[in-house]
Amino acid sequence: MRAIACLCVGAAMVLGASDTRAKTIRVEISKLLFAPVEIKARVGDEIEWVNNDFVAHTATARDDRFDVELEPGKSGRVTLEKAGAVDYYCRYHPNMTGRVSVSGQ
């Protein structure tokens, strides 16, 4: 009976644990737009921008955290190292904007 009680407690602990593994969040670029425009992420997560347009773009943070060059048909990645909101844009097409809200681990 004691073994069953321990097993039940252990299962409850595993089921209640949150997933703390880093994730890759994909942002598609098409028709001069970032999609999704707003992202919620955690420190340690990675953002991957995929440029589906026929022209080059960038994902450039307004606070200088990152500046990713994205040639047509290519992708680029950045790992989020610090919590806080980050607004970003394309240097070639400044009307293209996005926002990442990064929470701590």
KENU-315116 format. One record per atom (N, C-alpha, C): residue number from 1; residue in one letter; x, y, z; atom name. Coordinates in pm, 1 decimal, m for minus. Each point is the difference from the previous one (the first is absolute). Example, Ala and Ser with C-alpha at 12.3 -4.5 7.8 and 13.67 -1.06 7.14 Angstrom:
ATOM    i  aa         x         y         z  at
ATOM    1   A    1319.0    m569.0     780.0   N
ATOM    1   A     m89.0     119.0       0.0  CA
ATOM    1   A      90.0     120.0       0.0   C
ATOM    2   S     m35.0     105.0     m72.0   N
ATOM    2   S      82.0     119.0       6.0  CA
ATOM    2   S     m77.0     109.0      73.0   C
END
This chain:
ATOM    i  aa         x         y         z  at
ATOM    1   M      82.3    m118.7       0.0   N
ATOM    1   M     m82.3     118.7       0.0  CA
ATOM    1   M      87.3     125.8       0.0   C
ATOM    2   R     110.2      m6.4      72.8   N
ATOM    2   R      91.1     113.6       8.3  CA
ATOM    2   R      58.4      32.1    m137.6   C
ATOM    3   A      33.3    m102.7     m77.6   N
ATOM    3   A      55.8      19.5    m134.2  CA
ATOM    3   A    m100.7      70.4     m90.8   C
ATOM    4   I    m126.5     m34.8      11.2   N
ATOM    4   I    m103.4      63.1     m82.1  CA
ATOM    4   I     m13.6     146.7      37.4   C
ATOM    5   A       4.9      31.8     128.6   N
ATOM    5   A      m9.8     139.1      45.4  CA
ATOM    5   A     117.0      81.7     m53.5   C
ATOM    6   C     119.9     m55.1       4.2   N
ATOM    6   C     117.9      69.8     m51.6  CA
ATOM    6   C     m11.9      21.5    m150.0   C
ATOM    7   L     m48.3     m99.6     m71.5   N
ATOM    7   L     m17.4      10.0    m143.6  CA
ATOM    7   L     m99.7     110.1     m34.6   C
ATOM    8   C    m108.1       8.3      74.6   N
ATOM    8   C    m101.7     102.6     m25.0  CA
ATOM    8   C      55.5     139.7      26.0   C
ATOM    9   V      75.5      16.5     105.9   N
ATOM    9   V      60.9     130.0      31.4  CA
ATOM    9   V      99.2      37.6    m108.8   C
ATOM   10   G      81.5     m93.9     m42.6   N
ATOM   10   G      97.4      26.7    m105.9  CA
ATOM   10   G     m66.8      39.7    m130.0   C
ATOM   11   A    m108.0     m69.2     m36.8   N
ATOM   11   A     m72.8      33.0    m122.1  CA
ATOM   11   A     m60.6     139.6      10.3   C
ATOM   12   A     m52.5      35.0     114.7   N
ATOM   12   A     m58.7     133.1      18.8  CA
ATOM   12   A     106.2     107.9     m13.8   C
ATOM   13   M     120.3     m25.7      50.2   N
ATOM   13   M     107.8      97.5     m11.2  CA
ATOM   13   M      40.0      19.2    m146.1   C
ATOM   14   V       8.1    m107.5     m75.2   N
ATOM   14   V      36.2      10.1    m141.4  CA
ATOM   14   V    m107.6      72.1     m78.5   C
ATOM   15   L    m125.2     m33.4      22.7   N
ATOM   15   L    m108.7      63.8     m72.6  CA
ATOM   15   L     m13.4     147.0      35.1   C
ATOM   16   G      35.2      38.1     120.0   N
ATOM   16   G     m11.3     139.2      42.9  CA
ATOM   16   G     119.5      84.7     m37.7   C
ATOM   17   A     108.1     m63.2     m42.9   N
ATOM   17   A     120.8      74.4     m34.7  CA
ATOM   17   A     m21.4      74.7    m131.2   C
ATOM   18   S      54.2     119.6      m7.4   N
ATOM   18   S     m11.1      75.1    m124.5  CA
ATOM   18   S     115.3     m36.4     m92.7   C
ATOM   19   D     m23.0      17.1    m128.0   N
ATOM   19   D     100.8     m30.3     m99.9  CA
ATOM   19   D      96.1     118.0      m9.0   C
ATOM   20   T     123.7     m19.0      43.7   N
ATOM   20   T      96.1     109.6       2.8  CA
ATOM   20   T     100.1      m7.5    m114.0   C
ATOM   21   R     m19.9     m92.7     m92.9   N
ATOM   21   R      91.9     m10.3    m113.2  CA
ATOM   21   R     m17.7     119.5     m92.1   C
ATOM   22   A     110.8      41.5     m59.7   N
ATOM   22   A      m4.4     110.1     m96.2  CA
ATOM   22   A     m78.4     m43.7    m123.3   C
ATOM   23   K     m67.6      95.4     m61.2   N
ATOM   23   K     m80.4     m26.3    m119.0  CA
ATOM   23   K      51.7      83.4    m115.7   C
ATOM   24   T     m28.9     m44.7    m119.2   N
ATOM   24   T      26.8      78.6    m120.0  CA
ATOM   24   T    m133.3      54.4     m48.5   C
ATOM   25   I      m6.9     131.3     m13.2   N
ATOM   25   I    m120.8      67.9     m43.8  CA
ATOM   25   I      24.6      49.5    m141.6   C
ATOM   26   R     m83.2     m41.1     m92.5   N
ATOM   26   R      18.9      34.4    m141.0  CA
ATOM   26   R     m83.2     122.5     m36.4   C
ATOM   27   V      64.8      94.0     m69.3   N
ATOM   27   V     m66.8     117.8     m53.8  CA
ATOM   27   V      16.4      m6.3    m151.5   C
ATOM   28   E    m110.4      m2.9     m69.9   N
ATOM   28   E       0.7      m4.0    m146.6  CA
ATOM   28   E      m2.7     143.1     m54.0   C
ATOM   29   I      78.5      24.5    m103.3   N
ATOM   29   I      m1.1     130.0     m66.6  CA
ATOM   29   I     m56.2     m21.9    m139.3   C
ATOM   30   S    m110.2      68.8     m28.9   N
ATOM   30   S     m65.6     m13.1    m129.3  CA
ATOM   30   S     m77.0     127.6     m29.1   C
ATOM   31   K       8.0      48.1    m123.2   N
ATOM   31   K     m72.1     120.8     m42.1  CA
ATOM   31   K      34.6     119.2      88.6   C
ATOM   32   L     130.1       9.1      34.7   N
ATOM   32   L      52.1     111.4      79.9  CA
ATOM   32   L     m62.6       8.8     138.5   C
ATOM   33   L     m29.5    m116.3      60.3   N
ATOM   33   L     m55.5      m5.6     135.4  CA
ATOM   33   L      67.1    m109.8      81.3   C
ATOM   34   F      17.0      26.3     130.1   N
ATOM   34   F      40.7    m103.3      95.4  CA
ATOM   34   F    m127.5     m65.7      52.3   C
ATOM   35   A      m1.8    m133.2       6.7   N
ATOM   35   A    m117.5     m69.0      54.3  CA
ATOM   35   A      45.5    m117.9      85.8   C
ATOM   36   P     m36.2      m1.1     127.0   N
ATOM   36   P     m86.4      97.6      67.3  CA
ATOM   36   P      76.0     129.4      30.5   C
ATOM   37   V     m75.8     106.1      17.0   N
ATOM   37   V      58.5     131.1      29.2  CA
ATOM   37   V      47.6       6.3     144.8   C
ATOM   38   E     m75.9     m58.6      91.4   N
ATOM   38   E      35.5       0.3     141.9  CA
ATOM   38   E      27.6    m142.1      46.0   C
ATOM   39   I     108.8     m14.1      77.2   N
ATOM   39   I      44.1    m130.3      49.1  CA
ATOM   39   I      17.5       8.0     150.8   C
ATOM   40   K     m38.9    m105.1      68.0   N
ATOM   40   K      31.6     m15.9     142.3  CA
ATOM   40   K     102.8    m112.0       8.5   C
ATOM   41   A     110.5      27.8      67.7   N
ATOM   41   A     109.5     m96.5       9.0  CA
ATOM   41   A      60.9       6.4     138.4   C
ATOM   42   R      96.0     m89.4      22.8   N
ATOM   42   R      72.0      m4.1     127.6  CA
ATOM   42   R     149.2      10.5     m27.2   C
ATOM   43   V      73.3      45.5     100.4   N
ATOM   43   V     146.0       3.6     m11.3  CA
ATOM   43   V      45.6    m141.5     m35.2   C
ATOM   44   G      88.1      m9.8     m98.8   N
ATOM   44   G      49.9    m129.3     m45.7  CA
ATOM   44   G     m69.7     m50.9    m124.3   C
ATOM   45   D    m120.9      50.4     m28.8   N
ATOM   45   D     m68.8     m38.7    m122.6  CA
ATOM   45   D      74.8      58.0    m119.7   C
ATOM   46   E     m25.5     m59.3    m114.6   N
ATOM   46   E      63.0      44.3    m124.1  CA
ATOM   46   E    m109.9      45.5     m95.1   C
ATOM   47   I      25.7     110.0     m69.9   N
ATOM   47   I     m92.0      44.8    m104.0  CA
ATOM   47   I      64.8     m30.9    m133.5   C
ATOM   48   E     m78.0     m57.5     m89.4   N
ATOM   48   E      45.5     m26.2    m135.9  CA
ATOM   48   E     m88.1      79.2     m95.4   C
ATOM   49   W      60.5      89.8     m75.7   N
ATOM   49   W     m71.0      74.2    m102.8  CA
ATOM   49   W      23.6     m70.7    m132.3   C
ATOM   50   V    m106.8     m23.4     m75.2   N
ATOM   50   V       8.4     m65.3    m130.1  CA
ATOM   50   V     m48.2      99.3    m105.3   C
ATOM   51   N      89.6      36.8     m91.2   N
ATOM   51   N     m32.6      99.6    m102.2  CA
ATOM   51   N     m57.4     m69.6    m123.6   C
ATOM   52   N    m131.4       9.3     m16.4   N
ATOM   52   N     m68.2     m57.3    m115.7  CA
ATOM   52   N     m19.1     101.9    m112.0   C
ATOM   53   D      49.7     121.1      18.5   N
ATOM   53   D     m10.9     103.3    m102.3  CA
ATOM   53   D     112.2     m13.4    m103.0   C
ATOM   54   F     m12.0      77.1    m106.7   N
ATOM   54   F     100.5      m1.9    m106.2  CA
ATOM   54   F     104.7     109.4      18.3   C
ATOM   55   V      m8.6      74.7     109.7   N
ATOM   55   V      97.2     105.7      31.8  CA
ATOM   55   V      59.9     m26.9     138.1   C
ATOM   56   A     115.6      58.3      25.1   N
ATOM   56   A      67.4     m15.4     129.5  CA
ATOM   56   A     m71.7      80.6     107.9   C
ATOM   57   H       9.9     m48.8     122.5   N
ATOM   57   H     m55.1      67.7     117.4  CA
ATOM   57   H     100.3     m11.2     113.8   C
ATOM   58   T     m29.5      70.2     108.5   N
ATOM   58   T      73.0     m18.6     125.0  CA
ATOM   58   T    m101.7     m11.0     112.8   C
ATOM   59   A      43.8     m53.9     110.4   N
ATOM   59   A     m73.7       6.3     126.0  CA
ATOM   59   A      96.3      72.4      93.5   C
ATOM   60   T     m24.2     128.7      18.7   N
ATOM   60   T      92.2      87.3      71.9  CA
ATOM   60   T     m66.3      54.6     125.5   C
ATOM   61   A      56.0     m33.4     115.1   N
ATOM   61   A     m55.4      46.7     127.6  CA
ATOM   61   A      28.7     148.8      17.9   C
ATOM   62   R     m98.8      72.0      44.3   N
ATOM   62   R      18.2     144.4      22.9  CA
ATOM   62   R      96.6      27.5     115.5   C
ATOM   63   D      16.6     m97.3      89.6   N
ATOM   63   D      93.1      18.5     111.9  CA
ATOM   63   D     135.3     m68.0     m25.8   C
ATOM   64   D      26.8     m36.2    m124.3   N
ATOM   64   D     128.4     m59.6     m42.4  CA
ATOM   64   D      25.9    m140.3      53.6   C
ATOM   65   R    m102.1     m71.4      48.8   N
ATOM   65   R      20.9    m137.5      47.8  CA
ATOM   65   R      34.7     m95.5    m113.4   C
ATOM   66   F     m55.5      23.1    m117.4   N
ATOM   66   F      29.0     m86.5    m114.2  CA
ATOM   66   F     m20.7      76.2    m130.0   C
ATOM   67   D      65.2     m49.6    m104.0   N
ATOM   67   D     m14.7      52.2    m135.6  CA
ATOM   67   D      25.7    m117.4     m94.8   C
ATOM   68   V    m106.2     m59.1     m49.8   N
ATOM   68   V       9.3    m121.9     m79.8  CA
ATOM   68   V     m25.2      32.9    m146.9   C
ATOM   69   E      95.4     m31.4     m86.8   N
ATOM   69   E     m14.5      18.1    m144.8  CA
ATOM   69   E     m74.6    m119.7     m56.9   C
ATOM   70   L     m97.6      25.9     m85.9   N
ATOM   70   L     m83.2    m106.6     m54.4  CA
ATOM   70   L     m11.6      13.2    m151.7   C
ATOM   71   E      82.0     m74.1     m70.1   N
ATOM   71   E      m4.9      m0.1    m146.1  CA
ATOM   71   E    m127.8     m71.3     m45.2   C
ATOM   72   P     m45.8      24.4    m123.2   N
ATOM   72   P    m120.1     m67.2     m49.1  CA
ATOM   72   P      13.3    m152.1       8.3   C
ATOM   73   G    m103.7     m65.0      52.3   N
ATOM   73   G      m1.5    m145.2      10.7  CA
ATOM   73   G      85.9     m57.0     111.9   C
ATOM   74   K      59.3      84.4      82.0   N
ATOM   74   K      88.3     m45.2     108.0  CA
ATOM   74   K     m62.8      28.0     135.2   C
ATOM   75   S      64.3     m52.6     104.5   N
ATOM   75   S     m47.2      24.1     136.2  CA
ATOM   75   S     116.0      44.4      87.6   C
ATOM   76   G     m32.5      53.9     114.4   N
ATOM   76   G      98.7      41.6      98.3  CA
ATOM   76   G     m56.1     m17.9     139.3   C
ATOM   77   R      89.1     m18.0      96.5   N
ATOM   77   R     m43.2     m28.5     137.2  CA
ATOM   77   R      73.6      88.1     100.2   C
ATOM   78   V     m66.4      15.3     114.3   N
ATOM   78   V      61.8      67.7     113.4  CA
ATOM   78   V     m54.1     m65.2     127.3   C
ATOM   79   T      87.3     m15.1      99.8   N
ATOM   79   T     m40.2     m51.1     130.6  CA
ATOM   79   T     m24.1     118.2      92.7   C
ATOM   80   L    m112.2      m0.7      68.6   N
ATOM   80   L     m37.3     110.1      89.4  CA
ATOM   80   L      73.1     m15.8     132.7   C
ATOM   81   E      78.1      99.8      36.3   N
ATOM   81   E      86.6      m9.4     117.9  CA
ATOM   81   E     m43.8      86.4     116.8   C
ATOM   82   K     m97.2      88.2     m22.2   N
ATOM   82   K     m37.7      95.2     104.5  CA
ATOM   82   K    m150.5      24.2      m3.2   C
ATOM   83   A     m60.9      10.8     117.1   N
ATOM   83   A    m143.5      26.6       9.7  CA
ATOM   83   A     m30.8     144.3     m37.9   C
ATOM   84   G    m122.9      21.9     m42.7   N
ATOM   84   G     m44.9     134.2     m34.9  CA
ATOM   84   G     m64.7       1.3    m137.2   C
ATOM   85   A     m66.3     109.5     m31.6   N
ATOM   85   A     m63.6      15.0    m130.8  CA
ATOM   85   A     102.7      49.8    m100.9   C
ATOM   86   V      m4.3     m58.3    m119.6   N
ATOM   86   V      91.4      39.6    m107.1  CA
ATOM   86   V     m82.1      30.5    m124.4   C
ATOM   87   D       6.5     125.3     m44.1   N
ATOM   87   D     m61.7      37.5    m126.7  CA
ATOM   87   D     105.7     m15.7    m108.3   C
ATOM   88   Y     m40.8     m54.8    m114.4   N
ATOM   88   Y      95.3     m15.3    m109.4  CA
ATOM   88   Y     m64.1      39.9    m131.8   C
ATOM   89   Y      83.4      16.5    m102.6   N
ATOM   89   Y     m46.8      46.7    m130.0  CA
ATOM   89   Y      95.8     m49.9    m107.8   C
ATOM   90   C     m37.4      23.6    m124.2   N
ATOM   90   C      88.7     m28.9    m112.3  CA
ATOM   90   C      69.5     130.7     m39.6   C
ATOM   91   R     133.3      m1.3      m3.2   N
ATOM   91   R      73.4     121.9     m37.2  CA
ATOM   91   R     m29.3      43.2    m142.9   C
ATOM   92   Y     m30.9     m93.7     m89.1   N
ATOM   92   Y     m28.0      32.6    m139.7  CA
ATOM   92   Y    m143.8      45.1     m21.1   C
ATOM   93   H     m88.0     m42.8      87.4   N
ATOM   93   H    m142.6      31.6      m9.5  CA
ATOM   93   H     m50.7      35.5     140.5   C
ATOM   94   P      29.4     122.3      45.9   N
ATOM   94   P     m28.2      38.5     139.7  CA
ATOM   94   P    m145.9     m11.8      43.3   C
ATOM   95   N     m91.6     m10.9     m96.2   N
ATOM   95   N    m140.7     m18.9      36.9  CA
ATOM   95   N     m27.0    m143.2      46.6   C
ATOM   96   M      94.3     m91.8     m22.3   N
ATOM   96   M     m12.1    m137.6      49.4  CA
ATOM   96   M      46.6      m1.5     145.0   C
ATOM   97   T     m89.4     m28.4      92.4   N
ATOM   97   T      34.5       2.5     140.9  CA
ATOM   97   T     m53.1    m124.4      71.0   C
ATOM   98   G      62.7     m29.9     112.2   N
ATOM   98   G     m42.4    m110.3      84.0  CA
ATOM   98   G      37.7      27.3     144.4   C
ATOM   99   R     m46.8     m84.9      89.2   N
ATOM   99   R      29.0      17.4     142.4  CA
ATOM   99   R      12.8    m137.1      66.1   C
ATOM  100   V     101.8     m11.5      84.5   N
ATOM  100   V      21.6    m121.1      78.2  CA
ATOM  100   V      m7.9      38.0     146.7   C
ATOM  101   S     m87.1     m65.1      74.2   N
ATOM  101   S      m7.7      17.8     145.3  CA
ATOM  101   S      69.2    m118.8      62.8   C
ATOM  102   V     114.9      24.2      63.1   N
ATOM  102   V      83.1    m106.3      54.4  CA
ATOM  102   V     m13.0      m1.1     151.4   C
ATOM  103   S     m46.8    m111.7      53.0   N
ATOM  103   S      m9.3     m15.2     146.0  CA
ATOM  103   S     120.7     m77.4      49.5   C
ATOM  104   G      31.0      13.9     129.3   N
ATOM  104   G     111.5     m72.6      59.4  CA
ATOM  104   G     m30.8    m148.0       7.3   C
ATOM  105   Q     100.6     m78.6      29.9   N
ATOM  105   Q     m19.4    m144.9       8.0  CA
ATOM  105   Q     m78.4     m30.0     120.2   C
END
